[in-house]
């Protein structure tokens, strides 16, 4: 299965392509982005591996990530979607193992314009209609106020935390539908 194309008033959510590598490298090497995600800019080869895993999610699990781009210009906005990452960070929370994990990230130029909220709403709407199960979860750094606000608007609530004290994340869940 390939990611379906979703549209919103301003965005197109589409499958990743090989020619997205440079835009994805720009995204994952931006210190504003990596501050609350990986904690460090990712090497090009690591971004390449991330890019390759997106079609694998769709093929094996029936869900995954999309590229978000402006409909009017085709400009790369970011990535949004659902994953199952088997994170070591969540090893003590086996109840999350079979639940799709939502995630979103947009380039700094798109911050504050509502693009992330638009993309997340489309992805979660697709999830509710197409992926069985009662919940979705996400993990967010407690310092990432913008993502926490977006998560709350999307229906997520804090249900726990994970990680070491110096690398703690909040775990948020959202009922489907």
N, C-alpha and C positions, 0 to 999 in steps of 0.2 A: 504494500500500500504506500502511496505517496501522499504527502500532505495536501489536503484540499486547499484551494484558493478561497480565502475569505475576504470580503470587502466591508469596509465601514465608510462613513461619509468622506473621510480624508485618507484612509489607509488601504493598502492591499497587503494581506498576509499570504505569503506564498512559500513553496518549498525552497530550501537552500539549493544553490547551484555552485558548481566549482568556481565560477567567476565571482562569487561573493567573498573569496578569500581576502582580498585587499581591504574591503570594507569591514570584514570581521576582525582583521588584524588591527585596523584603526580603532575599532570598538574596544577590543580586549587589551590594547596597549595604552589606552587612555587612563591616566591616573585618577581622574574623577570617577570613572567606572569601576576600576579595580580596587578602589579604596574600601568599598563595602562588599566586594565579591571575592575575588581571588587573593586580595591583599597585596598583589604585585602585578605589574604588566606581564602578560603571557608572551612567550616566545612564539615566533611565527609557526614553528613546527607544532606547538601545543594548540594553537588556534586551528591549524590544519586538522589535527586529530578531533577537535571539537566539531568542526564542520562535517567531518566524515561520520560522526556518530549520529547526527540528526536523521539522515535517511534510515539508519539502523533502527532507531526508535520507532519510526513509522512502519518499517517492514516487519519488525518482530512484535511490537506491542500495539500497533494500531493508533498510536498518538505520538506526539513529539513537538518539535519547535518549528516555528515559522520565522522567516525574515519579514519584518515590517518595513514597508516602503511607502512613501507618499504616492498617492494615486496620480496627482497632477503632474509631478516631476519625475517620478521613479527613484527619487533620492532615498538612499538607505537610512532608515530611522533607528533600527535595532533588531532585537530578537525577542520573541515571546513564545511561550508554549508550556508543554507538560513533559515531564521526564520521569524516569525511574533510574536513579543514579547509584543506588546501593552505597550511600555515603558512610564512611567509617564514623563520621561525626554523629550519625543517628543509630549506631549499632545498639545502643541501650534502649531504643524505642522500636521494638519489632512490630508494634501495631501500625507503624507507618509504612512498612515494607511493601505492601501491595497497593498503596494509595498513590495516585499520580501527584507529582510535585510540580506546582506551578512556578514559573519564573519569568522575569521580564527585565530587560535592560535596553536603554535608549542612549544614543549619543548625546553629549552635553548640549549641542545646539537645539535639541528637541525638548529639553527639560522645561517644565513649566507651561507647556502648550497643550496638555491634555492627550498627547499621543499615546503615552503609556496606558492611561486609563481606557482609552478607546480600544487599544490592542488587547489588553487584558480582558475587557468585557467580551470582545469577539471570541477570544480563545476559550474563555470559561463557558460562554454560551454554546460553543461547539462541543466542549467537553460534556456539558450537561445533557446534550442531545445525543451524543455518540459513544460515550465511554461509560460502561456500567460501573456502579459503585456509589456509595453514599457520600464520600468526602473527597476533598482535594486539600493538600497542605502546601505550605511554603515556608522557607526559612529566611529570616531577615536579621541583619545586624541591628541591635537595639539603638545604635547611633544613626541609622538610616531613616530619618524622620519622614522623608518624602515617600519612600516605599511603604513604610508603615501606614501612612495616610491612604495611599492607593489601595493597599490590602484591605483596610477597614471599609473603604467605599465599595470594594468588590465582595464584601461579605465575610472576610476572614477575621477570626478572633484569636488572640494569643491563648494557647492551650499548654504551653510548656517552654522549655529551653533546652539547649544542647551545647556541647563543647566545653572546653576548658574555661576557667574564669577569665583568662586574658583573651580568649577567642570565642566568646559566647555568642550564640545566635538565638533568636526567639523562634519558636515553632508556632505557626498559626494554621488553623484548619477552617474549612468552609464546607457547609453541607451542599450537596448537589441540588440543582433545581432551583 
